[in-house]
Amino acid sequence: MTTSPLSTTTEYRQSTWNLTELLPDAGEQTLNRRFDEIRSAVERFERHRDALSEALTPDGLVAILDEYRAIVERAWILSGYSSLAFSADTQSPENLNLRSRVHEFLTGVFNRMLFFSLWWRALPTDAAERLMPAGDHHADERHYLEELRLFAPYTLDERSEQIINLKDINGIDALVTVYAMLTNRLEFTLDVDGATRRLTRDELMRYAYSSDPDVRARAYRELYRVYGEDASVLGQLYAHRARDWASENVDLRGVASPIAVRNLANDVPDEAVETLLSVCRENRSVFQRYFQLKAEWLGMNRLRRYDLYAPIGTSDRQVPYEEAVRLVLETFHDFHPRFAELAERVFAEDHIDSAVRKGKRGGAMCSTVLPSLTPWVLVNYTDQPRDVATLAHELGHAIHSMMAAEHSALTQQPSLPLAETASVFAEILVTERLLERERDPLVRREILAKSVDDIYATVLRQTYFVLFERDAHDAIRAGSSLEALEQIYLENLAEQFGDSVEIPGEFRYEWLSIPHIYQSPFYCYSYAFGQLLVLSLYRRYQREGEAFKPVYLRLLAHGGSARPTAILSEAGVDMSDPAFWRGGFQVVEEMVEELAGLTG
């Protein structure tokens, strides 16, 4: 396969990914050999336990950290393989067993090495400063050690930390796995085009974008009919997730609140997150105005929630996979050849799983295992125009990882709020490319409307998921019922949409279908953070042109090797300033006003 993103001879076909770079196979001989190698390395590492003291030198600390990193890399290869295999087929007993077996083994490994991070966190400040390695060549090690110190006030004794890790394997982690298994096996039935079809969730959601309002409504009703049948089970799983989250992190560790746990992990000040959420909440009218316009275009007095993503064009255009790949790669190349070169590696190395099939994890994701390895990308490509943006988004994640590949495995990955910086930027680039080529005002309106739809889904929708989580976690701790949580969610939707959208009753089950609130509580504000950040950065790109690119590429190249506040400050961004976040909404408002001026 040629490496040129603009080659006319390269064929791009939907396929599954190749995991042999991680493991040649998952047979017993291969697994046992990898397990034994890690066990031996851990045994050698454990000999440092008695040598850890304030008398250690900075060079001695770096040597120990290098050993630790090498073990982590071996562990992540096993973890990456088992997780990616499970994502490719969540219904495979072999994949589930492998994932559980690897998870249990690695929990034991990290429990045995826990003494190192606990010792470092417990050191007096002056002793830690004396031991901190100096020089640019140790910047990654220094940042990693500084990050560990952030958790010092919330760290328990070694035995308690080990017990928590062991508890998670057969406790909350197992319940989250059960959630994934239950929801990924769900099938949906829809009568379309004179035939009854059995569909996966991703296939069903294609019809939420149908030009037929009846089809849209029936697709959503079927989605929440099925989720509603399992509401008691899924609701119980969520209640356990929320209780476990607070019991460990708030009650035992002493973190101020459930959302502060995520903020600490993201290394973002609580005040900055509160500012973001408040600004999003106060600007919801921007999207409500857009939904009122959309109702007019669709000939409705008011949108129903079924119609939120309804196309406003008259054609149900499909984008074949190969066309989508070429469009994305060409767009990346025009922005910067390095972008296209890195994205092409994902295809050239068979690191993408793009086919739709039953049992495969829904949605899309990008998984970085090690800096030395090209990330793996998962999409469920169904030939819909929105899938092009999704493909660009996930390839943006991969580019971000590869831009930061010079850093250690311990510092390559950005914190969650910065993790969307390349992915959302990539989406905007693709949208702008389409607009540049289009002169028909009706088609431009359709493209712009889809862009605003996507921004809504990334900013306001995700913000209100987090606002719901805050209320739901509090309600669960207070003993509220499933029915109470459903009511809280309906009230959440009512505030979000105001009078602009009618909310049918079955949407009380929507929160049960959101994997992030189970897998990673309060994760979703990172999407709003990233989208608004990128809107602001893109505006700078429009003003500054080529002069902007080095600043942006440097931001991506940091990965997670510096604190988010420092990375953004270098790029001229103050995340605690409400005016910065409002600037992102001003871009959206301008888009809505442009839409209002387009006739049709």
PEBELSUL-V137353 format. One record per residue. OMEGA is omega in whole degrees, 0 to 359 (NA if undefined). D_CENTER is the distance of its C-alpha to the mean C-alpha in whole Angstrom. Layout:
# PEBELSUL-V137353
OMEGA/D_CENTER + OMEGA/D_CENTER
This chain:
# PEBELSUL-V137353
178/30 + 182/30 + 180/28 + 181/29 + 182/26 + 182/29 + 178/31 + 182/33 + 179/33 + 176/30 + 179/29 + 181/25 + 178/25 + 186/23 + 171/22 + 182/21 + 179/20 + 183/22 + 187/21 + 174/25 + 179/24 + 176/22 + 177/25 + 178/28 + 179/28 + 179/27 + 183/31 + 182/33 + 179/34 + 181/31 + 182/29 + 178/32 + 179/33 + 178/29 + 182/30 + 178/33 + 180/32 + 179/29 + 181/32 + 179/34 + 179/32 + 178/31 + 178/35 + 181/36 + 182/33 + 179/34 + 179/38 + 185/36 + 184/36 + 182/40 + 182/39 + 179/37 + 178/39 + 180/39 + 179/42 + 176/39 + 176/39 + 178/36 + 178/36 + 178/37 + 179/33 + 180/31 + 178/33 + 180/32 + 177/28 + 177/29 + 180/30 + 181/27 + 180/24 + 178/26 + 178/26 + 180/22 + 177/22 + 180/24 + 183/22 + 175/18 + 178/20 + 181/21 + 180/18 + 180/16 + 184/19 + 180/19 + 181/15 + 177/15 + 179/19 + 179/18 + 180/15 + 179/17 + 183/20 + 182/19 + 180/23 + 177/24 + 180/26 + 179/26 + 179/23 + 180/22 + 179/25 + 181/24 + 180/20 + 181/22 + 179/25 + 180/23 + 181/21 + 180/24 + 184/26 + 174/23 + 176/23 + 179/27 + 184/26 + 173/24 + 181/27 + 180/30 + 185/28 + 184/27 + 183/30 + 182/29 + 178/27 + 177/29 + 182/32 + 180/30 + 184/28 + 181/32 + 171/34 + 185/36 + 182/34 + 178/37 + 178/37 + 179/33 + 178/34 + 184/37 + 185/35 + 181/32 + 182/32 + 175/33 + 181/33 + 182/31 + 177/31 + 184/29 + 180/27 + 180/24 + 182/26 + 180/27 + 180/23 + 180/22 + 177/25 + 178/25 + 178/21 + 182/23 + 179/25 + 184/23 + 184/23 + 182/27 + 187/28 + 183/25 + 180/26 + 177/29 + 187/31 + 182/31 + 179/32 + 179/30 + 179/27 + 180/28 + 179/28 + 179/25 + 179/23 + 178/26 + 183/25 + 183/22 + 184/22 + 180/25 + 189/23 + 179/20 + 178/18 + 180/21 + 178/20 + 176/16 + 177/17 + 177/20 + 180/18 + 181/16 + 181/19 + 186/21 + 180/18 + 178/18 + 184/22 + 175/22 + 185/24 + 182/25 + 180/29 + 175/29 + 179/33 + 177/32 + 176/35 + 180/37 + 175/36 + 184/34 + 173/30 + 193/28 + 166/25 + 179/21 + 181/19 + 178/17 + 179/21 + 184/22 + 171/19 + 185/21 + 172/24 + 179/22 + 181/23 + 175/26 + 181/29 + 183/31 + 178/30 + 178/32 + 178/29 + 182/26 + 182/28 + 178/29 + 180/25 + 179/24 + 178/27 + 179/26 + 185/23 + 168/23 + 182/27 + 178/25 + 179/23 + 178/26 + 179/28 + 187/25 + 183/25 + 179/27 + 182/25 + 177/21 + 178/23 + 177/24 + 180/21 + 179/19 + 178/22 + 177/22 + 183/19 + 180/20 + 180/23 + 180/22 + 182/19 + 182/22 + 180/25 + 193/23 + 181/22 + 185/24 + 184/27 + 186/28 + 178/26 + 174/27 + 191/23 + 184/24 + 178/22 + 181/19 + 179/17 + 176/18 + 179/17 + 180/14 + 178/15 + 179/17 + 179/14 + 185/13 + 177/16 + 181/16 + 178/20 + 183/20 + 179/22 + 179/20 + 178/17 + 177/20 + 179/21 + 182/18 + 181/18 + 180/22 + 177/22 + 182/19 + 184/21 + 181/25 + 181/24 + 181/23 + 177/26 + 180/25 + 177/23 + 175/26 + 179/28 + 181/26 + 176/26 + 176/30 + 182/30 + 177/28 + 179/31 + 181/34 + 182/32 + 179/32 + 181/35 + 173/34 + 180/35 + 175/32 + 165/29 + 179/28 + 177/24 + 191/25 + 189/25 + 183/22 + 180/21 + 177/25 + 179/26 + 175/28 + 182/30 + 183/32 + 173/31 + 185/29 + 174/28 + 180/26 + 179/24 + 186/25 + 183/23 + 178/25 + 180/25 + 180/22 + 182/21 + 179/24 + 182/23 + 182/20 + 178/22 + 178/25 + 178/23 + 182/21 + 181/24 + 177/26 + 178/24 + 181/24 + 180/25 + 179/23 + 182/20 + 180/22 + 181/23 + 180/20 + 181/18 + 179/21 + 180/21 + 180/18 + 184/21 + 183/24 + 179/23 + 180/22 + 180/18 + 174/17 + 187/17 + 183/17 + 176/20 + 178/20 + 179/22 + 178/22 + 177/20 + 177/17 + 179/14 + 176/13 + 183/11 + 179/9 + 171/7 + 183/8 + 174/10 + 180/12 + 179/15 + 177/18 + 183/18 + 184/21 + 174/19 + 181/18 + 175/14 + 184/14 + 176/12 + 170/12 + 172/13 + 190/15 + 185/18 + 177/20 + 178/22 + 180/21 + 179/21 + 179/17 + 178/16 + 178/17 + 178/15 + 178/12 + 178/14 + 180/14 + 184/10 + 175/9 + 174/13 + 175/12 + 181/9 + 178/12 + 179/15 + 179/13 + 183/13 + 175/17 + 182/18 + 187/18 + 179/19 + 182/22 + 178/21 + 174/21 + 181/19 + 185/19 + 183/18 + 190/16 + 179/12 + 173/12 + 187/11 + 182/7 + 178/9 + 184/11 + 181/8 + 188/8 + 179/11 + 185/12 + 180/10 + 177/11 + 179/15 + 177/15 + 181/15 + 178/17 + 180/19 + 179/20 + 180/21 + 178/23 + 179/25 + 180/25 + 180/27 + 184/29 + 190/30 + 178/31 + 179/34 + 183/35 + 180/34 + 178/33 + 176/30 + 178/29 + 180/29 + 181/27 + 180/24 + 180/24 + 178/24 + 178/21 + 178/19 + 174/20 + 183/18 + 179/15 + 175/15 + 184/16 + 182/13 + 185/11 + 189/13 + 180/16 + 181/14 + 177/11 + 182/14 + 170/16 + 181/14 + 177/14 + 175/18 + 180/18 + 179/17 + 180/19 + 183/22 + 178/21 + 178/21 + 182/24 + 180/26 + 178/25 + 179/27 + 176/30 + 182/30 + 182/29 + 175/29 + 180/27 + 178/29 + 178/28 + 177/24 + 179/25 + 177/27 + 182/25 + 178/22 + 177/25 + 176/26 + 178/22 + 181/22 + 178/26 + 183/25 + 187/22 + 182/24 + 180/28 + 188/31 + 185/29 + 175/27 + 184/29 + 175/27 + 186/28 + 184/29 + 179/26 + 172/23 + 179/24 + 188/22 + 184/19 + 179/17 + 185/18 + 183/16 + 185/12 + 186/11 + 184/8 + 172/12 + 187/13 + 186/11 + 182/10 + 177/12 + 177/11 + 199/8 + 178/8 + 177/10 + 178/8 + 179/7 + 177/11 + 183/12 + 182/10 + 181/12 + 175/15 + 184/15 + 176/15 + 178/18 + 179/20 + 180/20 + 177/20 + 176/24 + 179/25 + 179/24 + 181/27 + 191/29 + 179/29 + 184/29 + 181/29 + 181/29 + 190/26 + 178/24 + 178/25 + 182/24 + 180/20 + 177/21 + 178/22 + 180/19 + 184/16 + 176/19 + 186/18 + 176/15 + 186/15 + 176/19 + 180/20 + 181/19 + 180/17 + 181/20 + 180/22 + 182/20 + 178/19 + 177/23 + 179/24 + 177/23 + 183/25 + 174/22 + 185/23 + 180/20 + 183/22 + 180/24 + 181/24 + 179/25 + 181/23 + 178/20 + 177/23 + 176/23 + 179/20 + 177/22 + 176/25 + 180/23 + 180/22 + 178/26 + 178/27 + 180/25 + 179/27 + 176/30 + 177/30 + 181/29 + 181/32 + 179/34 + 185/34 + 175/36 + NA/36
